[in-house]
């Protein structure tokens, strides 16, 4: 152990004098520990929230969407464009889809609805949400005989008291002219399943039917589709794969990916994450200011000791290192305690989920937690850096002491 580190440790562990200074040092350790623990917990939650939101978005949406600026450009059921999309490297599954807006009518009331027509045999392979229905079965969506099948969201089912087997009516604005005037098209559907995406907009205003059922109620010709959807192995490769697809398809097609379509949402989350990091960093900064206070008071108390050490041969660099080591020890102890406290609380939150969020307000019911090693390294490095910077001024003041002046009246 070096001379400076030995003296620094003795100053920290000595109990003969300086009770008030010891209390300040303890509060410094506590401030650093609380700041580090808060950062570990909050950063873990901010790691989990985007991941959870991504999973929910991808559970109900394709990774890549192909649209067109010219009606009928796709041809029957996607035509040649579907074959080209499937040939793009990285695309695991692709299928046509159809979007429409209709009016849902039940004995309990009516509401506007976004109707999505899909091919169950193709879309279900890559859309996890359709494999984990709250009730019902996806296979019954294309059953023959009786009314066409439909999948509805949990919030919509709860609002209108729907369950598997319930009958509903869908009214389309694409009606037909009769002798009595313009009559909207009305079709009866049977609820075959109830899904839960975790996103309020989807669960309350989205329904799935087969492509043929969607064409029928909207009055579209056989084979008509709104666009193509594709699913890739790694969702984060969707941007580059979409670029390749756009190059192969050319005009009049254009390609969008889930990253660009939700860019504003994830950018806002990233900004909030950075802002929260800065705010909680202030807690560690308060702890580092306490280190300055405790070291300045220690220098004032140990003036005679410092003068004696310097008169015995201790250099100014040695004296400076004594107080730098002392501040670094306080920072290391506080950071270590904060690590333990933060990780334990984060793991407890992850396991027991004792913080519940209001249903229907957020995309999730509980706070997801993911502890990232890189975050722990950054938090520890920033904490130690602040604590080290806090030692510079007191250490320089101690090193500037002149032994003759300090011992003049002793």
C-alpha positions, 0 to 999 in steps of 0.5 A: 500500500502506498504512503498516500493511500495508507494515510487516506484510509486512516483518515477515513477510518479514524474515530477519535475526532471529526465526528461531524466530518464523518457524518458528512462523508457518510452523507456523501457516500449515501448521496452517491449510492442513491444516485447510482441506484436510481440511475440503474433502475431508471435506465433498466426500465428505459431499456425495457420499455422500447423493447416491449413497445417494439414487440407489441408493434411488431406483434400486430404489424408487418416489418415491411410494407409495399404500397403503390401510387397507382390503383390496380398496380399489384394485380390479382392477389399481389401478382408479380410484385409479390413474387419479387418481394419474396425473392428479396434476400432476408424476407422470410414471408410475404403476403397481400393485405387489404385495409378498409374503414367500416362501421361496426354495429352491435346491440350494445352500440356502434363504432368505427372500425379499421378492417384488415383483410389478410391471408391466414395461411401466410400472415399468421406465420410471422405475426405472433399475436395471431398465434396467441389469441386470448380466446378462439382460434385463427383457423376458424377465420376462413371457415366455410358456411355461415357468416364470415369470421372475424378477429376483434381486439380485447378492448372492443370485445369488452366494450360491446360484450363480445365473445367467441360466437357473437354475431356483429354487423359491418356496414361499408360506405361502398354501397349500391344504388337501388330503386330506393336510392343509395343503400350501404352494404351490410354484412353479418360476421361471426367473432372467431377469436379475440386478440390482445396486442397491448396497444389500446388503438389496436385493441379497440379499433382493429379487426381481422378478416380474410381477404375475400370477406374484406373484398366482399363488404367493400365491393372490391373486385376479385384479387384486389389488395391494398398492399403487400406485407413482408416479415424478416428474420431480424426486425432491425434489418428491415430498413436495409431490406426495404431499401433493397425491395424498393430498388427491385420493385421500382415505380409505381411502388414505394416501400416503408418499414416499421422503423421509419413508421415509428421513428417519432415514437422511439426518438421521443423515448430516446430523448426522455431516456437521455433527459432522465439520465441527466436529471438523475445525474444531478443526484450523484453531483449533489453527492460529489459536492458533499465530498468537496465539503467533507474534504475541505473541512478535513483539510482545515482540521488536519492542517497541523498533520499535513504540515508535520508530514510535509516537514518530514519529507512528504511532497506536495504530490503525496499530500495531493494524492492523500485527499484524492484517494480519500474522495475516490474511496468515498466515490467507489464505496458509494458507487458499489452500494448503489450498484448493489441496491439498484440491481437488487431492486431492478431484479425484484421489479422484474420478477414480481412486477409490483408497479402496475400501470393503468390499463388502457393508458399505456401500451403495457400493464407493468414496467418491463426491466432489462439490465444492460451491462453497458449502462452499468459501465457508463453509470459507474464511470460517470459516478467515479469521474464526478467524485474524482473531479470533486477531490481536485480543489480540496487536494490542491488547497492541502498541497499549497500549505506551507509547513512554517505558516501552519506550525507558527502558533503550535 
